[in-house]
Amino acid sequence: MTSLRDLLETSVESGTVPGAAALVAHGEDVEIAGAGEVEPDSIVRIASITKPITAAAVMILVDEGRMSLADPIARWLPELASPQVVRTPQSAIDDVVPAERPITVEDILTFRAGWGFPSDFSLPAVAELFQKLPVFGPRETPDEWLATLARVPMLRHPGEAWLYNTCSDVQGVLIARAAGRPLPAFLAERIFEPLGMTDTGFYVPAEKLDRLPKYRAPDLSPIFPSGAGGLVSTLGDCHRFGRMLLADGAGILSARSVRLMTTDHLTQEQRDESALFLEGAGWGFGGAVATDGRYGWIGGTGTTAHIVSSTGTVGILLTQLRMTGPTSTELMRAFWQYAFGTP
């Protein structure tokens, strides 16, 4: 491909996606393009690229000394003080034992608390999690959501395994409890407003709805501000967040927190067990860490956002076509090849 626009227009013309917008920045050299139903200034549902933002908010509280990575989360989330774990991953949901140790802040940041999705979705405890706490369109308040989670047995003991998604929603409730403010207010005050992320939030104001493209799946409900996937944003706002990470936190986070977020914390066994989602990468806080140093994540609405600190590169791709599974799409891989030189 000779340009970013060529890549996007080819994908739209072939029917791969109804629309896409993308940004590739190498320092101050920024290339932006849009095609089809998604324009460069579109406000889109970014889905799971909400996760790095939520993790950054947790690290703000760590930087301020309001919590440490080793703290048990039960200090703020007493509902999760005595979790039960199925005896084996294949066990029935009523065949449980007490968790071997408390869940810590670090456990939920690394997705190793014990709740979440493994490669095998047929396991009884995973089916129970899906049934009680559906990923799309939760209709409970954060307190109600947490109370429901507390009644679902964990699949693994704290620290044992990487399990997808649920920990980011736990982080969202933890932030609200520890900060004494709703998650949307805390993110706006401590991340979005300081960085100028004026189009990022959990809903689109009426005066901006003309910038919201179609989404080829049901909309999420705003009653639960999901730290795992509830945000809407734009290319420009995601770029601002990426530049903050590349600038060692830019006054939002400490350089130490950025390093912790962008460093792989998994064992080789945990990476191998999670290959369906991670495709060989590791996991930092809120995002994957690839072997080429790329940090970031993908969203189920066909979105991706990554940085590479060694080259000062930011790459963001936004579509609004729901993915059919956790594996990265052909367009995502082609975009990563264009932006980073590796698929």
C-alpha positions in Angstrom: 0.0 0.0 0.0 1.3 3.4 -0.9 -0.7 5.3 1.7 -2.9 4.8 4.8 -5.9 6.1 2.7 -5.2 3.3 0.1 -5.3 0.7 2.8 -8.6 1.9 4.2 -10.3 2.5 0.9 -9.3 -0.9 -0.4 -10.9 -2.5 2.7 -14.1 -0.6 2.2 -14.3 -1.2 -1.5 -13.8 -4.9 -1.0 -16.6 -5.1 1.6 -14.2 -6.0 4.5 -15.6 -3.1 6.6 -18.3 -0.5 5.9 -16.0 2.2 7.1 -12.7 2.8 8.8 -10.5 5.7 10.1 -6.9 5.4 11.1 -3.9 7.4 12.5 -0.2 6.7 12.4 2.1 9.0 14.2 5.9 8.9 14.3 6.6 11.8 16.7 5.2 14.9 15.2 4.7 13.3 11.8 1.1 12.3 11.7 -0.9 10.6 8.9 -4.7 10.4 9.2 -7.3 8.9 6.8 -10.9 7.8 6.7 -13.0 5.8 4.3 -16.7 4.8 4.1 -18.9 5.3 7.1 -16.1 6.3 9.6 -14.5 9.7 9.1 -11.3 11.0 10.8 -13.4 13.0 13.3 -16.0 10.3 14.0 -16.9 9.5 17.6 -16.9 5.7 17.8 -17.5 3.0 20.3 -13.9 2.0 21.1 -14.9 -1.1 23.1 -12.0 -2.9 24.8 -9.4 -0.2 24.0 -11.2 1.3 27.1 -9.0 -1.1 29.1 -5.7 0.8 29.0 -7.4 4.0 30.1 -9.1 2.3 33.0 -5.7 0.8 34.1 -4.1 4.2 33.9 -6.8 5.5 36.2 -5.9 2.8 38.8 -2.2 3.8 38.5 -3.1 7.4 39.2 -4.4 6.2 42.6 -1.3 4.1 43.1 0.9 7.1 42.3 -1.0 9.2 44.8 -0.5 6.6 47.5 -4.2 5.9 47.9 -3.5 2.2 47.2 -0.6 -0.1 46.4 -0.3 -3.0 44.0 0.0 -5.4 46.9 -3.2 -4.2 48.7 -6.1 -6.6 48.8 -9.0 -5.1 46.9 -11.4 -6.2 49.6 -10.3 -3.0 51.4 -12.6 -1.1 49.0 -14.6 -4.0 47.6 -15.7 -6.0 50.7 -18.1 -8.0 48.5 -15.0 -9.8 47.1 -13.3 -10.5 50.5 -14.0 -14.3 50.5 -14.2 -15.5 46.9 -14.9 -19.1 46.1 -13.1 -21.0 43.4 -14.3 -24.1 41.5 -12.3 -27.1 42.6 -11.0 -27.7 39.1 -11.7 -25.6 36.0 -14.0 -28.4 34.8 -15.9 -28.6 38.1 -19.6 -27.7 38.6 -20.3 -24.2 40.0 -21.3 -25.6 43.4 -18.1 -27.7 43.8 -16.0 -24.9 45.3 -13.1 -24.2 47.7 -12.0 -20.9 49.3 -9.5 -18.8 47.4 -5.9 -19.6 48.4 -5.2 -15.9 49.1 -6.8 -12.5 48.8 -7.1 -10.8 45.4 -4.7 -7.8 45.1 -4.7 -4.7 43.1 -2.0 -6.1 40.9 -4.0 -9.3 40.3 -6.8 -7.3 38.7 -4.4 -5.1 36.7 -2.7 -8.2 35.2 -6.0 -10.1 34.7 -5.0 -12.8 37.1 -7.7 -12.3 39.8 -9.6 -15.5 38.9 -12.6 -14.3 37.0 -12.7 -13.9 33.3 -12.7 -15.8 30.0 -10.3 -18.6 29.1 -9.8 -20.3 25.8 -12.5 -22.8 26.7 -15.9 -21.0 27.0 -17.8 -24.2 27.7 -16.5 -24.5 31.3 -19.3 -24.3 33.9 -17.9 -21.4 35.8 -17.3 -19.5 32.5 -20.9 -20.2 31.4 -22.1 -18.9 34.7 -20.1 -15.7 34.3 -21.5 -15.1 30.9 -25.1 -15.8 32.0 -25.0 -13.6 35.2 -22.8 -10.8 33.8 -23.2 -10.5 30.0 -20.4 -8.6 28.3 -22.8 -6.7 26.0 -25.4 -4.4 27.6 -25.1 -4.8 31.4 -28.2 -3.4 33.0 -27.0 -3.2 36.6 -25.4 -0.3 38.6 -21.8 -0.8 39.6 -22.7 -1.9 43.1 -25.3 -4.3 41.8 -22.8 -5.7 39.2 -20.2 -6.3 41.9 -22.7 -8.0 44.2 -23.6 -10.3 41.3 -19.9 -11.1 40.5 -19.4 -12.0 44.2 -21.9 -14.8 43.8 -20.1 -16.3 40.7 -17.3 -18.7 41.6 -13.8 -18.0 40.2 -12.3 -20.3 37.6 -8.8 -20.1 39.0 -7.1 -19.0 42.2 -5.6 -15.4 42.4 -2.4 -15.2 40.5 -2.7 -18.5 38.7 -4.0 -17.6 35.2 -4.7 -14.8 32.8 -8.4 -14.5 32.2 -9.9 -12.0 29.9 -12.1 -8.9 30.4 -13.8 -9.1 33.9 -10.9 -7.6 35.8 -11.2 -4.3 33.9 -14.8 -3.9 35.1 -13.6 -4.7 38.6 -11.0 -2.0 38.2 -13.8 0.5 37.3 -15.7 -0.2 40.5 -12.5 -0.1 42.5 -11.6 3.4 41.1 -15.0 4.7 42.0 -14.9 3.3 45.5 -11.3 4.4 46.3 -11.7 7.9 44.7 -15.2 8.5 46.2 -16.4 9.6 42.7 -18.2 7.8 39.9 -15.9 6.3 37.3 -17.0 8.7 34.5 -16.3 11.7 36.7 -12.9 10.5 37.8 -11.8 9.7 34.2 -13.0 13.1 33.0 -11.3 15.0 35.8 -8.0 13.2 35.9 -7.4 12.0 32.3 -9.7 13.4 29.7 -9.8 17.1 30.6 -6.1 17.4 31.3 -5.2 15.7 28.0 -7.8 17.6 26.0 -9.8 14.4 25.2 -13.0 16.4 24.6 -14.9 13.7 22.7 -14.2 10.7 25.1 -16.8 9.4 27.6 -19.4 6.9 28.3 -22.1 8.5 26.1 -22.3 10.9 23.1 -24.0 14.2 23.8 -27.0 15.1 21.7 -25.1 17.9 19.9 -22.4 15.4 18.7 -24.6 12.5 17.6 -24.2 13.4 14.0 -20.5 12.3 14.4 -21.5 8.8 15.6 -21.4 6.3 12.8 -23.6 3.2 12.6 -22.6 0.2 14.7 -23.4 -3.2 13.3 -24.6 -4.7 16.6 -26.8 -3.6 19.6 -25.6 -0.6 21.5 -24.3 -0.9 25.1 -26.4 0.4 27.9 -24.9 3.5 29.7 -26.3 2.5 33.1 -23.1 0.6 33.9 -19.9 2.6 33.0 -17.9 -0.4 31.9 -14.1 0.0 32.6 -13.7 -3.0 30.2 -15.4 -1.5 27.1 -17.8 1.3 27.7 -16.1 4.4 26.2 -16.6 6.3 23.0 -13.7 8.3 21.6 -12.0 9.6 18.5 -8.7 9.2 16.6 -7.5 12.5 18.0 -8.3 11.6 21.6 -6.8 8.2 21.4 -3.7 9.8 20.0 -3.5 12.2 22.9 -3.7 9.2 25.3 -0.9 7.4 23.4 1.3 10.5 23.4 0.9 10.7 27.2 2.2 7.2 27.6 5.1 7.9 25.2 5.9 11.0 27.3 6.5 9.0 30.5 3.0 10.0 31.8 3.2 13.7 30.9 2.2 14.7 34.4 -0.9 12.4 34.4 1.1 9.3 35.5 4.5 8.7 36.9 7.2 7.2 34.6 7.2 4.2 36.8 3.5 3.6 36.3 3.9 3.8 32.5 6.7 1.3 32.7 4.6 -1.1 34.8 1.6 -0.7 32.4 3.7 -1.4 29.3 5.8 -4.3 30.7 4.8 -8.0 30.3 3.9 -9.5 33.7 2.9 -13.0 32.6 4.7 -16.3 32.8 5.3 -18.3 29.6 2.7 -20.8 30.8 0.1 -18.0 31.3 0.9 -16.6 27.8 0.6 -20.1 26.3 -2.8 -20.7 28.0 -4.1 -17.4 26.7 -3.0 -17.7 23.1 -6.6 -17.4 21.8 -6.7 -13.8 23.0 -3.1 -12.8 23.2 -1.8 -14.5 20.0 1.7 -15.0 21.6 1.9 -11.6 23.3 2.2 -10.9 27.0 0.1 -8.6 29.2 1.0 -5.4 31.0 -1.7 -3.4 32.8 -4.7 -2.9 30.6 -3.1 -4.0 27.3 -1.0 -6.6 25.6 2.8 -6.4 25.2 4.0 -7.8 21.9 7.4 -9.2 21.3 8.3 -6.1 19.2 7.5 -3.9 22.2 4.1 -2.8 21.0 1.7 -2.0 23.8 -2.1 -1.6 23.4 -5.2 -3.6 22.7 -8.1 -4.3 20.3 -11.8 -3.8 20.7 -14.7 -5.9 19.7 -16.1 -3.1 17.6 -13.1 -3.5 15.3 -10.8 -1.0 17.0 -7.1 -1.1 17.8 -4.7 1.4 19.5 -1.0 0.7 20.2 2.2 2.5 20.9 5.9 1.5 20.5 8.0 3.5 22.9 11.3 2.7 21.2 10.2 4.4 18.0 7.7 7.0 19.4 5.0 5.5 17.2 1.2 5.6 17.8 -1.1 3.5 15.6 -4.9 3.7 15.9 -7.5 2.0 13.7 -11.3 2.6 14.3 -14.1 0.7 12.6 -17.6 0.0 13.8 -18.0 -3.6 12.7 -18.4 -6.1 15.5 -15.7 -8.8 15.5 -16.9 -12.4 15.3 -14.2 -13.7 17.8 -11.2 -12.7 19.8 -8.7 -13.2 16.9 -7.3 -10.0 15.3 -8.8 -9.4 11.8 -7.1 -9.3 8.5 -7.5 -5.5 8.3 -5.9 -5.1 11.8 -2.9 -7.1 10.8 -2.5 -5.2 7.5 -2.8 -1.9 9.5 -0.1 -3.0 12.0 2.2 -3.9 9.2 1.7 -0.5 7.7 2.1 1.4 11.1 4.7 -0.7 12.9 6.3 -2.9 10.3 5.1 -6.1 11.9 1.6 -7.7 11.6 
